[in-house]
Structures are given as C-alpha cells and as structure tokens.
Amino acid sequence: MRCLPIDGSEGSGVAHAVRELCSALTKREDFFWIAYVPKGAIWSSGEMIELKDDGGYDLRKALKYKPCDLLFVPHGAVAPFIDIQCVPWVHDLIIFEHPEWFPQSWFKRVLTTRLFLNGIQRAPLVFAVSEYTKTKILKIAKLDNNKIIVTGEGGDSELASLNNEQLTIKKNEAKDFCKTFFGLNGSFVLCLSTVEPRKNIGMLIRAWKKARSEHNLPLDLVIAGRDGWNCKDVMKEINNLNPVDSQMFHRLSNVTDFQRRQLLLAAQLVVLPSLDEGFGLTALEAMQAGSPIAVSNAGALVEVVGEAGMVLDPKDESAWASVMMMCAHDERTCQVRARMGINQIIKYTWEKAADKVIEGFKFL
C-alpha cells in the first residue's frame, strides 16, 4: 500500500480506492493479510509492517523480514526485483497515450512506464478497475485476455450505506453544512477533482461563465480538490472572472472526506469534464449521494454512469453551459437522473470488487 499519503492525510483518487478495497479484503478470512504501509500513512486494519518510506528498496527489505506468498499491489505499480508473485490492480494507462498530461521528464517517464509495463507483463494475473482500462492493457501491454479480471470500484462506503429516507435527511443536513462552513448560500455546480490538465477544468469554468453571461445562470460553481500541476489555464480563467461572477465562484483547495461527502450530497449538479478517466470514482460517489451527474464521453466515465449520466463532448463549452442551465431550471429532470443513478450504483460495491480479487487469487 505504498501509494497511501505519508503526510497522514486521507488522500484521494487512487489512494482512496486502495484504502477502500483493502479494507474490504482484510475483512475476508480466505487469506491471512499483511499490509506493507509507509510510515505516516493512515491504516489500522489487521497486521501491518511499517515501511520507512514509499520506495521499493524498503519494501524489498520488509519482504525479506516478513515474507508473503502473494503480493497484491493495489496501486498498480509493481516494484522491480521482487521474487514473490505480484498481482497489480491497474487504474489507468493514460500516461502511455498522453504523456503531456503528466509532470515528468522524458527520462523519468520512460523509466517508470517501462517498469510499470514490466510489472504487468510478469504478473500471473492482472486486475483492472474497468472494462475501458482492460482494453488499454490489452492494447499497450499485449496481455492475454484471460489474464485480466475487471473488478470495478465501490465509491464511498458511507454514502452507499444510506437508504432513501436517510439520504433525504443527509442531503438537507449537507446543504446547511455547506452554507455554514463554505458560505454556499445558493445552489451550486460541483467539480470535485485535482486541478491538472487532464481534468479539463479550464473548459468547465469557461462554460460556466458562458452560461452566466448569456443566460444569467443562477448556480454557483465550486472547484474542490488540491492543485496538481500546470494549473495556468485554470488560474487564467479564475483571474479573469468579473466581480459578480467572482462572488459565485468558490475554489476549495483542501477538503476532508467528510467535507467531500457534504459537497456531493448538497450539489445541484456534479460534473466531470475529464479528457480521460480509468474509472471515474467521483461519478460513482455523486450517484451514491443522490445527485445528478454530467460527465464527458471520455475514458470509463460512460461505463460507470450508464444511462443515469448526462454525457457530453469534453470540448463542447456550449453543451456544458446548456446542461448547467437545464439543472438550474428543470428540477424534474434532475430528480429523474438522480433516481437513475441510485439504480446504477447497485452494480458497484467494494464487496463485489473484493469478491473479484479473491476469485482471481484462488485460480493462482
């Protein structure tokens, strides 16, 4: 579990998915579990070996001191020179097709991608988070189709546990929380994401400004998530906001898991305009929160949201402006989409993902 943040934070994206899946796995008695966790990371389930850092060297030392029969690598990147059988859980291979979206030098990218591919190709079995990611593994790593098992993900366990009555109560409480804590006095569009080129947030801000200027859109826009890299496009759009729009725009750089849930529950519309996604965990969490969701037609997002999502071209600013306007004025359609989302999430749970992993292990 070397991907867990060593600063003691909860993490997001892959780290969040890793923590959720491993929590589900360690509750199972099919195997005896040992977690190899870097010092400073949050983890408290079952037996744990603390690593001095998140590098491969200390992991190799720990495996000599406390060996295992099979090493599950839930962040997907198998450390080199490990003699034990390693089985990775692959989230995406986006860097292979779009290296320009990642902040690495040419040398480091070549090194890391070759090591990543080597880890996949040597593995007796590979897990993929989505059918989309499986197709990319087949294309890029040239694996046998039978070596890859698609697991899916499970979203947010707390949101998933809410029944209809509880969800209604929690959504009302969340609106009060967001008003008090974040100053969100009106309805809002939420984009919950790390700010980086692949997430296409500059386009989203332009679409929101377009809806504001042409149709006086009454919805605030909330961009919640940490700054990644190359945020110049996003910062340019933020700096160019007029005084009125600036009052309705909210940049929340650091949100806890609890705050993230409140935002998802309270949002009038959740949007993911990404140019590519290996799965789309936030889309699943939005549906679990009973909020309507609009996603781009890129990557695995369409696979995750099914018919519940409003699917748009990630480069079509007018289409994104229109869907925000629709959600501002057509409450019935929003409610229908939200109900469709509740039906869609039944396909995805961490227990089902854990079942797939256990099933795969038993064939080795």
BELTAZI-V42380 format. One record per residue. N is the residue number from 1. RES is the residue in three letters. PSI is psi in radians with two decimals (* if undefined). NEAR is the number of other C-alpha atoms within 10 Angstrom. Layout:
# BELTAZI-V42380
n = [N;N]
res = [RES;RES]
psi = [PSI;PSI]
near = [NEAR;NEAR]
This chain:
# BELTAZI-V42380
n = [1;2;3;4;5;6;7;8;9;10;11;12;13;14;15;16;17;18;19;20;21;22;23;24;25;26;27;28;29;30;31;32;33;34;35;36;37;38;39;40;41;42;43;44;45;46;47;48;49;50;51;52;53;54;55;56;57;58;59;60;61;62;63;64;65;66;67;68;69;70;71;72;73;74;75;76;77;78;79;80;81;82;83;84;85;86;87;88;89;90;91;92;93;94;95;96;97;98;99;100;101;102;103;104;105;106;107;108;109;110;111;112;113;114;115;116;117;118;119;120;121;122;123;124;125;126;127;128;129;130;131;132;133;134;135;136;137;138;139;140;141;142;143;144;145;146;147;148;149;150;151;152;153;154;155;156;157;158;159;160;161;162;163;164;165;166;167;168;169;170;171;172;173;174;175;176;177;178;179;180;181;182;183;184;185;186;187;188;189;190;191;192;193;194;195;196;197;198;199;200;201;202;203;204;205;206;207;208;209;210;211;212;213;214;215;216;217;218;219;220;221;222;223;224;225;226;227;228;229;230;231;232;233;234;235;236;237;238;239;240;241;242;243;244;245;246;247;248;249;250;251;252;253;254;255;256;257;258;259;260;261;262;263;264;265;266;267;268;269;270;271;272;273;274;275;276;277;278;279;280;281;282;283;284;285;286;287;288;289;290;291;292;293;294;295;296;297;298;299;300;301;302;303;304;305;306;307;308;309;310;311;312;313;314;315;316;317;318;319;320;321;322;323;324;325;326;327;328;329;330;331;332;333;334;335;336;337;338;339;340;341;342;343;344;345;346;347;348;349;350;351;352;353;354;355;356;357;358;359;360;361;362;363;364]
res = [MET;ARG;CYS;LEU;PRO;ILE;ASP;GLY;SER;GLU;GLY;SER;GLY;VAL;ALA;HIS;ALA;VAL;ARG;GLU;LEU;CYS;SER;ALA;LEU;THR;LYS;ARG;GLU;ASP;PHE;PHE;TRP;ILE;ALA;TYR;VAL;PRO;LYS;GLY;ALA;ILE;TRP;SER;SER;GLY;GLU;MET;ILE;GLU;LEU;LYS;ASP;ASP;GLY;GLY;TYR;ASP;LEU;ARG;LYS;ALA;LEU;LYS;TYR;LYS;PRO;CYS;ASP;LEU;LEU;PHE;VAL;PRO;HIS;GLY;ALA;VAL;ALA;PRO;PHE;ILE;ASP;ILE;GLN;CYS;VAL;PRO;TRP;VAL;HIS;ASP;LEU;ILE;ILE;PHE;GLU;HIS;PRO;GLU;TRP;PHE;PRO;GLN;SER;TRP;PHE;LYS;ARG;VAL;LEU;THR;THR;ARG;LEU;PHE;LEU;ASN;GLY;ILE;GLN;ARG;ALA;PRO;LEU;VAL;PHE;ALA;VAL;SER;GLU;TYR;THR;LYS;THR;LYS;ILE;LEU;LYS;ILE;ALA;LYS;LEU;ASP;ASN;ASN;LYS;ILE;ILE;VAL;THR;GLY;GLU;GLY;GLY;ASP;SER;GLU;LEU;ALA;SER;LEU;ASN;ASN;GLU;GLN;LEU;THR;ILE;LYS;LYS;ASN;GLU;ALA;LYS;ASP;PHE;CYS;LYS;THR;PHE;PHE;GLY;LEU;ASN;GLY;SER;PHE;VAL;LEU;CYS;LEU;SER;THR;VAL;GLU;PRO;ARG;LYS;ASN;ILE;GLY;MET;LEU;ILE;ARG;ALA;TRP;LYS;LYS;ALA;ARG;SER;GLU;HIS;ASN;LEU;PRO;LEU;ASP;LEU;VAL;ILE;ALA;GLY;ARG;ASP;GLY;TRP;ASN;CYS;LYS;ASP;VAL;MET;LYS;GLU;ILE;ASN;ASN;LEU;ASN;PRO;VAL;ASP;SER;GLN;MET;PHE;HIS;ARG;LEU;SER;ASN;VAL;THR;ASP;PHE;GLN;ARG;ARG;GLN;LEU;LEU;LEU;ALA;ALA;GLN;LEU;VAL;VAL;LEU;PRO;SER;LEU;ASP;GLU;GLY;PHE;GLY;LEU;THR;ALA;LEU;GLU;ALA;MET;GLN;ALA;GLY;SER;PRO;ILE;ALA;VAL;SER;ASN;ALA;GLY;ALA;LEU;VAL;GLU;VAL;VAL;GLY;GLU;ALA;GLY;MET;VAL;LEU;ASP;PRO;LYS;ASP;GLU;SER;ALA;TRP;ALA;SER;VAL;MET;MET;MET;CYS;ALA;HIS;ASP;GLU;ARG;THR;CYS;GLN;VAL;ARG;ALA;ARG;MET;GLY;ILE;ASN;GLN;ILE;ILE;LYS;TYR;THR;TRP;GLU;LYS;ALA;ALA;ASP;LYS;VAL;ILE;GLU;GLY;PHE;LYS;PHE;LEU]
psi = [0.79;-0.20;-0.17;2.38;2.31;-0.01;0.11;0.05;2.90;-0.49;3.01;-3.14;-2.15;-0.74;-0.72;-0.79;-0.71;-0.80;-0.74;-0.82;-0.77;-0.55;-0.73;-0.68;-0.76;-0.15;-0.23;2.54;0.22;-0.51;2.85;2.21;2.39;2.25;2.18;1.90;2.33;2.57;2.31;-0.27;2.65;2.02;2.35;0.31;2.13;-2.90;2.41;2.38;2.09;2.21;2.59;-0.53;-2.98;0.31;2.91;-0.51;-0.85;-0.53;-0.76;-0.69;-0.75;-0.62;-0.46;-0.67;-0.74;1.44;2.87;2.94;-0.51;2.29;1.96;2.24;1.53;-0.22;-0.06;-0.40;1.80;2.22;2.49;2.82;0.65;2.17;-0.37;2.60;2.27;2.34;1.95;2.69;1.87;2.25;-0.71;2.88;0.61;-0.61;-0.47;-0.59;-0.40;1.19;-0.38;-0.25;0.04;2.48;1.07;2.59;2.83;-0.78;-0.80;-0.66;-0.78;-0.76;-0.88;-0.67;-0.63;-0.72;-0.70;-0.83;-0.73;-0.71;-0.69;-0.79;-0.47;-0.31;2.48;-0.33;2.56;2.33;2.48;2.53;-0.36;2.87;-0.63;-0.82;-0.62;-0.75;-0.62;-0.64;-0.77;-0.72;-0.80;-0.73;-0.21;0.72;2.81;2.36;-0.63;-0.19;-0.07;2.22;2.21;2.19;-0.53;-3.12;-3.06;0.01;-2.45;2.07;-0.64;-0.76;-0.69;-0.41;-0.15;2.29;3.12;-0.78;-0.77;-0.67;-0.74;-0.77;-0.82;-0.62;-0.70;-0.71;-0.66;-0.66;-0.70;-0.73;-0.82;-0.57;-0.78;-0.82;-0.71;-0.10;0.47;1.60;-0.35;-3.02;2.66;2.70;2.34;2.24;1.95;1.83;2.65;2.41;1.87;2.89;-0.70;-0.43;-0.24;0.62;-0.49;-0.76;-0.73;-0.76;-0.71;-0.70;-0.72;-0.75;-0.63;-0.79;-0.60;-0.81;-0.64;-0.49;0.12;0.86;2.20;0.18;2.37;2.84;2.22;2.13;1.92;2.22;2.81;2.79;2.28;-1.93;2.82;1.05;0.26;-0.71;-0.78;-0.78;-0.63;-0.79;-0.68;-0.77;-0.42;0.08;2.42;2.88;-0.66;-0.82;-0.59;-0.57;-0.36;0.02;2.38;2.14;1.90;1.78;-0.60;2.02;2.43;3.00;-0.72;-0.81;-0.65;-0.77;-0.73;-0.70;-0.76;-0.68;-0.63;-0.27;2.44;-0.57;2.36;2.33;2.44;1.62;0.41;2.61;-0.27;2.55;2.35;-0.48;-1.29;1.02;-0.68;-0.60;-0.74;-0.75;-0.65;-0.74;-0.66;-0.52;-0.01;0.47;2.47;2.63;2.35;2.25;2.82;2.85;0.57;2.57;-2.48;0.06;-0.76;-0.69;-0.72;-0.79;-0.35;-2.46;-0.13;-0.47;2.62;2.02;2.23;2.74;2.21;-0.21;0.00;1.59;-0.66;-0.68;-0.71;-0.65;-0.71;-0.72;-0.56;-0.69;-0.73;-0.79;-0.40;-0.51;-0.20;1.40;-0.62;-0.79;-0.69;-0.74;-0.70;-0.79;-0.70;-0.71;-0.68;-0.62;-0.69;-0.63;-0.60;-0.60;-0.27;-0.47;-0.35;2.02;2.76;-0.48;-0.73;-0.70;-0.73;-0.68;-0.74;-0.72;-0.84;-0.74;-0.73;-0.76;-0.67;-0.24;-0.19;*]
near = [20;24;21;25;20;18;12;12;13;17;20;21;14;17;17;18;22;22;20;19;21;19;18;18;20;18;14;14;8;11;12;10;20;16;19;21;24;25;19;16;22;17;20;10;14;12;12;14;16;17;22;15;16;19;13;16;15;15;22;19;12;16;16;10;10;11;13;14;8;13;20;22;21;24;18;23;23;24;18;13;10;16;9;13;15;22;25;22;24;25;25;22;19;17;12;13;10;11;14;11;16;16;13;12;10;9;8;11;16;14;11;13;15;12;16;20;18;16;22;25;17;14;15;15;22;28;27;26;22;25;20;21;23;24;15;18;23;14;10;13;15;13;17;11;12;8;14;21;20;19;22;23;26;24;25;22;13;12;20;22;11;16;10;11;8;11;18;15;11;19;21;13;15;20;21;17;17;19;15;11;10;14;11;21;13;14;17;24;24;24;25;23;22;20;23;22;20;17;21;21;26;21;20;26;22;19;22;26;22;18;22;19;11;9;12;12;20;16;23;22;26;22;21;21;19;17;14;13;13;14;14;12;14;19;12;11;16;18;9;10;16;10;8;9;17;14;11;17;21;19;13;14;13;12;17;13;13;9;17;16;21;21;28;29;28;27;29;23;25;27;28;26;28;25;19;20;25;22;25;25;21;23;27;24;26;31;29;31;28;28;25;29;29;25;24;25;20;19;21;20;28;23;16;24;23;14;13;22;24;18;23;19;16;22;16;14;19;15;15;29;22;17;18;26;19;14;21;18;12;10;12;10;13;20;15;12;21;23;17;19;27;21;12;19;21;11;11;17;20;23;18;17;21;24;16;16;21;15;12;18;16;9;8;9]
